[in-house]
Amino acid sequence: IEETAKKLGRTPQAHVDMMADYAKKLWKQLNVNYSDFIRTTEPRHVEVVQEIFEKLLKQDDIYLGEYEGEYCVSCETFFTKTQVGEERICPDCGLPTKLVKEESYFLRMSKYADRLLKYIEDNPDFIQPETKKNEVVAFIKQGLNDLCVSRTSFTWGIPVLSNPRHVVYVWLDALTNYISALNYHKEDDSLYKKYWLDGEVVHVVGKDILRFHAI
């Protein structure tokens, strides 16, 4: 977003304002009504993301390290050398990746691999269809790498409260909007309890982003 906005001569905020407007127009054309429209630039979302990040740090689920790997700017995703091949091409979108090395915070994904596999086994309908469930299980069994959850090479994003030089990585930030929209950890969290804890949560995603969402 930061790079695209710069090329178009806009600020990142002006660029995402246009994108949000496109989304609202699309829902209208599809006759889709909604009771809330959250954007991840809103203060109510920013506060929740920062709070969760600090909580994960405190309980040692996040640690500070250094990352070096092939990065796809378009997908905002890191890939291994095996995944990008000698041509250094993103396996998801087909665009060239670039080698990035920087200080980063990491989420201890590896810590939760066994628990995740057990959950999927105990809840066979958790990921559907079956072929996609098998794909996710196979990926986890290959061994989960700890996930890079902050960046320092750009400024567009939510700053880490305890270390503002870092911005929270998109996958930890954006996915949190499912609960920040429901007043998670607020004085009146009745919406969070109603929809996230007491109701059935159905998450519909495209197959190209299954791995991040399902894991």
N, C-alpha and C positions, 0 to 999 in steps of 0.2 A: 504494500500500500504506500509506504513512504517513497519507494523508488518510482512507482507509477505516477504518484501525485506530482513529484518533482519534474518528471518528463512532460507532464501536461501543464506545468506552470501553476499548480494549485497547492494549497496546504493539505496535509493528510486529512485534517478535519473537514475541509470543504469537499474533498474527494469522497469521503465516507458519507457525508450528508447527502450527496447525490445518489450514492448507492442505496441508502436507506429509503430515499424517496422513490427510487425505481421499485424496490421491494413492496412498498405500500401500494403503488399503482398496480403492480402485478396481482396482489391479493384482491384488489378491487375488481380487476378484470376477470378473475376466477370466481368472483362472488364468495370469497372467503372472509368471514367476519372473525374478529378477535377481540378479547376483552383487555388485552395489554400488548404493547409493542415495546420490547426492551432493546436498548442498544448498549453495547459493551463500553461505550464512552461515557455513559451516565454515572453520576456519583454513587447511586445506589448499588451499581454493579462493582465499581472500582473498590468501594469499601469492603465488600464481601470477599473479593479476590485477594486483597491485601491481608485481610484477617486470616483467611485459610492458608495462605502462603506462610505467614508467620507461625501459625499453629503447626504446620507440617515441619517447619524448621525446628521448632521447639521440641517436637517428639522424635527428631532425628530421622524423619522420612525424606528430608531434603538435605543435601550437603553441598559445599562449595568445592568445585574442581575445575578442570580445564578440558575443553573439548576440541578435537580436531577431526574433521570429517567432511564428506561431500554434502553440500547443502543446495537444495532447490529453492530459489527465491520465490517462484510462483506458488509452489505447494507449501512453503514454509516448513520444510521437512528435511531432516538429516537422513542420509543413506550410507550404507557400508560400501566399500570398494567393490565387493562382489555384486551388490545390487545395481550399481551404476555402470559396471564393466569398464573396459579400456577406453571406450568412447566418452565416458563420464556423462551419461545421459540419464535423466530422471526416469525411473521405471513407471511412474504414474502419469506424467504429462508429456514426456518425450523431449523436454527442453534441456539444454546443457546445465550441469551442476557446477558449483565452484568450491574449491577447497577453502574451508573456514577453520580458523584456530582462534579460540578466545576463552576467557574465564567464564564459567557457567555454573549455575546451580543445577543439581541433578536430583530427580525423584527416584527413590529406591524401588524401581519396578520389580527387580529380581526378587526382592523380599516377599512379594505377594504372588509369585507364580503358582506355588502349590495350592494356595488358598483359592486362587482364581480357577484353576483346573477342577478342584473339588466342587466349587460352586456350579460350574458348567455341567459337571457330571450329575450333581444332585438336582439340577433344574434343566432337564433336557430341552425344554421349550424356550430357554433364555435367549438363544440365538437361532433365528430361523432365516432361510431354510437349512436343512440338515447339511447340505454341501458347504455352506458358509460356516456353520458351526465347526465342522471338521477342519476347515481351513484355519480358523482361529486357534483351535486346539493344537494343530500341528505347528503353528507359528510359536505358540507359547512353549511347547516341548523342545523347540530348537534352542531355547534359552533366551530369556528376556534381558535386554540391555537396560541399564538405568537410563531414564529419559531426561534429556536436556530440557530444563524448564525456565531458563532465563537467557537473555541476550544482552550484550554490551555494544554491539556494532551498529546499533541504531537506537533512536529515542522514541519512536512511535509505539506506545504501549503503556501498560500500567507499571509505574515504578515500584520496585521492592521497597517496602517501608524501611527496613533496617539497613538497606544497601541500595540507595536510589540510583547508583550508576548502572544497575541492572534493571531491565524491564522484563515483566513476566511473559514467558513464552506463550504463544497463541493457544496451544492445545490445553494448557492448564487454565488459561484466562477465559477463552470463549465458551468452553463447555460448562463453565460455572454459571452461565446465565440461566440455566434451567432452574437453579435454586435461588439465585439472586433476584429473579423476577417474582419469586414467591415469598419475599421478605425473610429469607433464611437468617437466623440469628438476630432478628429484630424483636422489639418488645411485643408487637402483634405479629406472631408467626403462624396465624391460623390458616393462611393460604398454603404455606409450606406443609403443614401437618395434613391438611385436607387432600392436597393433590400428590404429594410426594410420599407421605407415610401411610395414609389411610386409603388411598385410591390405588388403582392399577396403573403403573407407569409403562407406557408403550412408546418405544423410541424407534422412529422410522428414519433410516439413513440410506444413502446411496452405497452400492457395493464397493465403489472405489475408495471410500473412507471407512470401510468396515473395521479395519484393524485398530485404528485409534479409538473408535467409539466402543467397540466390543471389549477391548482390553482395558 
